[in-house]
Amino acid sequence: MSLLSSFWDEFLLALTTNQQNSPILFSTLKHVRPVELTEEKIIIGCDSNGTKVFLSQHAKEIEKELYSHTKKKIQLSFIIIENKKKGQIDSPLLSFQSSIEDLFLKSGLHSKYSFDNFAVSSTNQVAYAASQAVSNNPGTAYNPLFLYGGVGVGKTHLAQSIARKVLEGNHEKKVYFCPSDHFTNELVEAIRDKSTPRFRRKYRNLNVLIFDDIQFIAGKQHIQEEFFHTFNSVVSSGGQIILASDRPPTEIRDIEDRLRSRFSGGLTVDIQPPDFELRSAIILIKAKEKKIEIDMEAAKIIAEQVTDTRALEGTLLSIYAKTLGIKEKIDLTSVDYFFSEKTVKKIQRITPADIIKAVSSYYNIPQSHLKGVERTDAIALPRQIAMFLLRKELGIKQEEVAFLLRRKDHTTVIHAVEKISRLIAKDPVFRQDVDNITKSIFPST
């Protein structure tokens, strides 16, 4: 990987930690690449004028994020990368080099996504198996393949892995990974420029079309109309459609029934939030990719503390940065020190008793019941929330949490943290309850 590509990947990784960033802007930035970087300026290559216009409108916002990342004022400039021979039919594949890496780039793919580095567990094994089946027999296995789940569960990774395998098997295949906002922007541009025939040739002649965040076309009648015909054209010619969304077809509101019917006509697979074992595996895979030495037990602690999949890599790199030049590898001491730094202010002001009291008060349960033997849902769930907060907010060891709540051993704590993490990821109402309790404990955070 070139220094320029490495810089851009690190910048995109830094953006994932800022929850205030627009998802559409971040999605667009993932599918453009820098072509030149100096101390004062960065030139970004775009695949269409629509993308260029969209990013130009958000230039100040991007420059602000670049400054936060580099502590330097870097001016943005956008160009359209196009090298089309005379008479050549428009294609979503930009034609400027012939290496497999450039082929991935032209198809809107990121080289880091493959089946080889996708960690599999019970939460995603069905989606993984279905994706492999589609990659081996595109257009015949499951068409469309509809993957849905929350943020960071691996939808994009699997979808791009399919495309990668298809391209590796046949470089002549026309494959394109298309975020919904790209499709929208390009269609608007085509209507404005009276170039919709070219737009349709680009999309309707594909062998594999991956459409990310399909839920964002809801309520957009003209976009839905165009995608309906694109869908039919690709499928009728033997091509494969892969759709990714944060919800199943039946739960996407303001979408035409005929589209909903098409989306449900293949295989729909739910990808659950990664469990503890899967998060541990992801950390080990990321460490291997980055050539970072890490103890297994250290990886487990990170996986327990960080439930957001996209934050795992950032946490790993942050810990590595603090150990670089001091230790040869990340060990338990390194991880404990990192998380203790983040919680030291909270520990100074808040005690375990404060957390237990806050949970008891929120659910109107006597503290003695949380520490008792009763296992009804009305008592067990608040008890598990208390365990979760003691671990996450104060960083108290599992054995100590078990002792504080009079449990037999630390395995009860592990189970509680895992269960509460899953519920927070899946249930917005429950997540708000936990947030309310946390704010009552740390009112200034």
C-alpha positions in Angstrom: 0.0 0.0 0.0 1.4 3.4 -0.9 2.0 6.2 1.6 -0.9 8.2 0.1 -3.4 5.3 0.3 -2.2 4.6 3.9 -2.8 8.2 4.9 -6.3 8.2 3.4 -7.2 4.9 5.1 -6.0 6.3 8.5 -8.1 9.5 7.9 -11.2 7.4 7.1 -10.6 5.3 10.2 -10.4 8.5 12.3 -13.7 9.7 10.9 -15.5 6.6 12.2 -14.9 7.7 15.8 -16.9 11.0 15.1 -20.5 10.1 15.4 -21.6 13.5 14.2 -20.3 12.9 10.7 -22.9 12.5 8.0 -23.3 8.8 7.0 -23.7 9.8 3.4 -20.6 12.0 3.4 -18.5 9.3 5.0 -19.9 6.7 2.6 -18.9 8.9 -0.4 -15.4 9.5 1.0 -14.9 5.8 1.2 -15.3 5.5 -2.5 -12.9 8.2 -3.7 -9.1 8.1 -3.5 -6.5 10.8 -3.2 -4.2 11.2 -6.2 -1.8 13.8 -4.8 -0.9 15.1 -1.4 1.4 18.0 -0.4 1.9 19.9 2.9 -0.9 22.3 1.9 -3.1 20.5 -0.6 -4.8 17.2 -1.3 -6.3 16.3 -4.7 -9.2 13.8 -4.6 -10.1 11.7 -7.7 -13.9 11.3 -8.2 -15.6 8.8 -10.6 -18.3 11.3 -11.6 -19.3 14.9 -11.7 -22.1 14.2 -9.2 -19.6 12.9 -6.7 -17.3 15.9 -7.3 -20.2 18.4 -6.8 -21.4 16.7 -3.7 -17.9 16.6 -2.1 -17.2 20.2 -3.1 -20.3 21.3 -1.3 -18.9 19.6 1.9 -15.3 20.8 1.4 -15.1 22.9 4.5 -16.4 20.1 6.6 -13.8 17.7 5.2 -11.0 20.2 5.6 -12.0 20.6 9.2 -11.7 16.9 9.8 -8.4 16.8 8.0 -7.1 19.5 10.3 -8.3 17.5 13.3 -6.4 14.5 12.0 -3.2 16.2 10.8 -3.1 19.5 12.8 -2.4 21.1 9.4 -4.5 23.3 7.2 -4.9 21.2 4.0 -6.9 22.6 1.1 -9.1 20.2 -0.9 -9.3 19.9 -4.7 -11.4 17.5 -6.7 -10.9 16.1 -10.1 -12.8 13.5 -12.2 -10.7 10.5 -13.1 -11.6 9.5 -16.6 -9.5 7.9 -19.3 -12.1 6.7 -21.8 -11.1 5.7 -25.3 -13.0 7.2 -28.2 -16.0 5.1 -29.1 -15.8 3.1 -25.8 -19.2 2.4 -24.1 -19.5 4.0 -20.7 -18.8 1.6 -17.8 -18.7 2.0 -14.1 -15.2 0.6 -14.3 -12.7 3.4 -14.6 -10.0 2.5 -17.1 -6.6 3.8 -16.2 -4.5 0.7 -15.2 -4.9 -3.1 -15.4 -3.7 -4.4 -12.1 -6.1 -6.3 -9.9 -5.8 -3.6 -7.2 -6.9 -1.0 -9.7 -9.7 -3.2 -10.9 -11.0 -3.3 -7.4 -10.8 0.5 -7.2 -12.6 1.0 -10.5 -15.4 -1.3 -9.3 -15.8 0.8 -6.1 -14.2 -1.9 -3.9 -11.7 -1.6 -1.1 -8.8 -4.0 -1.2 -9.0 -4.7 2.5 -12.3 -6.6 2.2 -12.1 -10.3 1.5 -13.4 -13.6 2.7 -10.0 -14.5 4.0 -10.1 -11.8 6.7 -13.7 -12.1 7.6 -14.2 -13.5 11.1 -17.1 -16.0 11.3 -19.2 -16.9 14.3 -22.7 -18.0 15.1 -23.9 -14.4 14.6 -22.9 -14.2 10.9 -22.2 -17.8 9.7 -25.5 -18.0 7.6 -24.7 -14.7 5.9 -21.1 -15.9 5.3 -22.2 -19.2 3.8 -24.8 -17.5 1.5 -22.2 -14.9 0.4 -19.7 -17.6 -0.6 -22.5 -19.5 -2.5 -23.3 -16.3 -4.4 -19.6 -15.6 -5.2 -19.2 -19.1 -6.6 -22.4 -19.0 -8.7 -23.4 -15.3 -9.3 -26.9 -14.9 -10.7 -28.0 -18.4 -9.9 -27.5 -19.2 -6.2 -29.6 -16.5 -4.4 -30.8 -13.5 -6.4 -31.1 -11.0 -4.9 -29.0 -11.6 -1.7 -30.4 -9.2 0.9 -28.1 -8.6 3.9 -29.3 -6.6 6.8 -28.1 -5.6 10.3 -26.9 -2.8 12.4 -23.8 -0.6 12.0 -20.5 -2.5 11.8 -21.8 -6.0 11.6 -20.0 -6.9 8.3 -22.6 -6.2 5.6 -20.2 -4.2 3.5 -17.3 -6.6 4.1 -19.3 -9.6 2.9 -20.8 -7.8 -0.1 -17.4 -6.5 -1.2 -15.9 -10.0 -0.6 -18.4 -11.4 -3.1 -17.4 -8.8 -5.7 -13.7 -9.4 -5.1 -14.0 -13.1 -5.6 -16.0 -12.7 -8.8 -13.4 -10.3 -10.2 -10.5 -12.5 -9.2 -12.1 -15.4 -11.1 -12.8 -13.3 -14.2 -11.3 -9.8 -14.7 -13.7 -9.2 -17.5 -16.8 -9.3 -15.3 -18.6 -6.0 -14.9 -18.9 -5.5 -11.1 -19.9 -2.3 -9.3 -20.3 -1.5 -5.6 -22.8 1.4 -5.4 -23.8 3.3 -2.3 -27.4 4.5 -2.6 -26.3 8.2 -2.5 -24.0 7.6 -5.5 -26.9 6.2 -7.5 -29.1 9.1 -6.6 -26.4 11.8 -7.3 -25.6 10.2 -10.7 -29.2 9.9 -11.7 -29.9 13.6 -10.8 -26.8 14.6 -12.8 -27.9 12.5 -15.8 -31.4 14.0 -15.8 -29.9 17.5 -15.6 -27.4 16.8 -18.4 -29.9 14.9 -20.5 -27.6 11.8 -20.4 -29.9 9.2 -18.9 -29.1 6.7 -21.7 -25.5 6.7 -20.7 -26.5 6.3 -17.0 -28.6 3.3 -17.9 -25.9 1.6 -20.0 -23.6 2.0 -17.0 -25.8 0.2 -14.6 -28.0 -2.1 -16.6 -25.2 -4.0 -18.3 -23.5 -5.1 -15.1 -22.8 -8.7 -14.1 -22.8 -7.9 -10.4 -24.5 -4.9 -8.8 -24.0 -4.3 -5.1 -26.3 -1.6 -3.7 -25.4 -0.4 -0.2 -27.8 1.3 2.2 -30.8 0.5 0.0 -33.1 1.9 2.7 -32.1 5.5 1.7 -34.1 5.3 -1.6 -37.3 5.1 0.4 -39.7 8.0 -0.4 -37.8 8.9 -3.6 -40.2 7.9 -6.3 -38.1 8.6 -9.4 -35.0 6.9 -7.8 -37.2 3.8 -7.0 -38.5 3.8 -10.6 -35.0 3.8 -12.1 -33.7 1.2 -9.7 -36.7 -1.1 -10.4 -35.8 -1.1 -14.1 -32.1 -1.5 -13.3 -32.8 -4.4 -11.0 -35.0 -6.2 -13.7 -32.4 -5.5 -16.4 -29.5 -7.0 -14.4 -31.4 -10.0 -13.2 -33.0 -10.8 -16.6 -29.6 -10.8 -18.2 -28.3 -13.3 -15.7 -26.6 -10.8 -13.4 -26.4 -10.8 -9.6 -28.0 -8.3 -7.3 -26.7 -7.9 -3.7 -28.5 -5.5 -1.4 -27.4 -4.2 2.0 -29.6 -2.4 4.5 -30.0 -1.7 8.2 -33.4 -3.4 8.2 -35.3 -6.2 6.3 -37.4 -5.4 3.2 -40.7 -5.7 5.2 -39.6 -2.9 7.5 -38.4 -0.3 4.9 -41.2 2.3 4.9 -42.2 4.4 1.9 -40.9 1.9 -0.7 -43.0 0.6 -3.6 -44.6 -2.8 -3.2 -43.1 -4.1 -6.5 -39.6 -3.2 -5.2 -40.3 -4.8 -1.8 -41.4 -7.9 -3.6 -38.2 -8.0 -5.7 -36.1 -7.5 -2.6 -37.8 -10.4 -0.8 -37.6 -12.7 -3.8 -34.2 -14.1 -3.1 -32.5 -14.8 0.2 -32.8 -12.3 3.1 -30.2 -12.8 5.9 -30.0 -11.1 9.3 -26.5 -10.4 10.6 -26.5 -10.1 14.4 -24.1 -7.8 16.4 -20.8 -9.7 16.9 -20.5 -11.6 20.1 -17.5 -11.6 22.5 -15.7 -14.4 20.6 -16.2 -12.8 17.2 -14.9 -9.4 18.5 -11.8 -11.2 19.9 -11.2 -12.8 16.6 -11.6 -9.5 14.7 -9.0 -7.9 16.9 -6.5 -10.8 16.3 -7.2 -10.5 12.5 -6.6 -6.7 12.6 -3.5 -7.2 14.6 -2.1 -9.7 12.1 -2.9 -7.4 9.2 -1.1 -4.5 10.9 1.8 -6.7 12.0 1.0 -6.0 15.7 2.0 -8.5 18.3 -0.8 -9.0 20.9 -1.5 -11.5 23.7 -4.7 -13.5 23.4 -5.8 -12.4 26.9 -5.1 -8.7 26.0 -7.3 -9.1 22.8 -10.1 -10.6 25.0 -10.0 -7.6 27.3 -10.3 -5.2 24.4 -13.2 -7.2 23.0 -15.0 -7.1 26.3 -14.5 -3.4 26.7 -15.3 -2.3 23.1 -18.6 -3.6 21.7 -18.7 -1.3 18.7 -17.1 -3.3 15.9 -15.8 -0.2 14.0 -14.1 1.1 17.2 -12.1 -2.2 17.6 -9.4 -1.3 15.1 -9.1 2.3 16.4 -8.7 1.0 20.0 -6.1 -1.5 18.9 -4.1 1.2 17.1 -4.4 3.6 20.0 -3.0 1.0 22.4 -0.3 0.1 19.9 0.7 3.7 19.6 1.2 3.9 23.4 3.3 0.8 23.6 5.4 1.5 20.5 9.1 1.7 21.5 8.3 0.6 25.0 7.2 -3.0 24.6 7.5 -5.5 21.8 3.9 -6.5 22.0 0.5 -5.5 23.5 0.0 -7.4 26.8 -2.5 -7.3 29.6 -0.6 -4.5 31.4 -0.8 -2.3 28.3 -4.5 -2.9 27.9 -5.3 -2.4 31.5 -3.3 0.9 31.6 -5.0 2.2 28.4 -8.5 1.6 29.8 -7.6 2.8 33.3 -6.5 6.1 31.8 -9.9 6.6 30.2 -11.8 5.9 33.4 -9.5 7.4 36.0 -11.5 10.6 36.4 -14.7 8.6 36.8 -13.1 6.3 39.3 -12.0 9.3 41.4 -15.5 10.6 41.6 -17.7 7.6 41.4 -17.8 4.4 43.5 -19.3 1.0 42.7 -21.9 1.7 45.4 -23.0 4.8 43.4 -23.6 2.6 40.3 -25.6 0.0 42.2 -27.6 2.7 43.9 -28.4 4.4 40.5 -29.6 1.2 38.9 -31.7 0.3 42.0 -33.2 3.8 41.9 -34.0 3.7 38.2 -35.9 0.4 38.4 -37.2 1.1 41.9 -35.6 -2.0 43.3 -34.0 -2.4 46.8 -30.2 -2.8 46.5 -30.5 -5.9 48.6 -32.6 -7.5 45.8 -29.8 -6.8 43.2 -27.4 -8.7 45.5 -29.9 -11.4 46.4 -30.7 -14.8 44.9 -33.9 -13.9 43.0 -33.7 -14.5 39.3 -36.9 -13.1 37.9 -36.5 -10.8 34.8 -37.5 -7.8 36.9 -34.5 -8.3 39.1 -32.0 -10.2 36.8 -32.0 -7.6 34.0 -31.2 -4.6 36.3 -28.6 -6.7 38.1 -26.9 -7.4 34.7 -27.0 -3.7 33.8 -25.2 -3.0 37.1 -22.6 -5.5 36.2 -22.2 -4.0 32.7 -21.8 -0.5 34.1 -19.3 -1.6 36.7 -17.2 -3.2 34.0 -17.6 -0.5 31.3 -17.6 2.7 33.3 -15.3 1.9 36.2 -13.2 -0.9 34.6 -13.6 -3.1 37.7 -12.3 -6.6 37.2 -14.8 -9.4 36.6 -14.1 -11.2 39.9 -14.6 -8.0 41.9 -17.9 -7.3 40.1 -19.1 -10.8 41.0 -18.1 -10.2 44.6 -19.9 -6.8 44.8 -23.2 -8.3 43.6 -22.6 -11.6 45.5 -22.4 -13.8 42.4 -20.6 -17.2 42.6 -18.0 -16.5 39.9 -16.9 -14.2 37.1 -18.6 -16.2 34.3 -21.9 -14.6 35.4 -20.4 -11.2 34.8 -19.1 -12.2 31.3 -22.6 -13.4 30.4 -24.2 -10.2 31.7 -21.9 -7.9 29.8 -22.4 -9.8 26.6 -26.2 -9.8 27.0 -26.5 -6.1 27.8 -24.1 -5.2 24.9 -26.4 -7.2 22.5 -29.5 -5.5 23.8 -28.0 -2.0 23.5 -27.1 -2.7 19.9 -30.5 -4.1 18.9 -33.1 -2.2 21.1 -33.1 1.6 21.0 -35.5 1.9 23.9 -33.3 -0.3 26.1 -30.2 1.7 25.0 -31.9 4.9 26.1 -32.6 3.3 29.5 -28.9 2.5 30.0 -27.9 6.0 28.7 -30.3 7.5 31.3 -28.8 5.5 34.1 -25.3 6.4 32.9 -26.2 10.2 32.8 -27.6 10.0 36.3 -24.3 8.6 37.5 -22.0 10.9 35.4 -24.2 14.0 34.9 -21.3 16.1 33.4 -20.3 13.5 30.8 
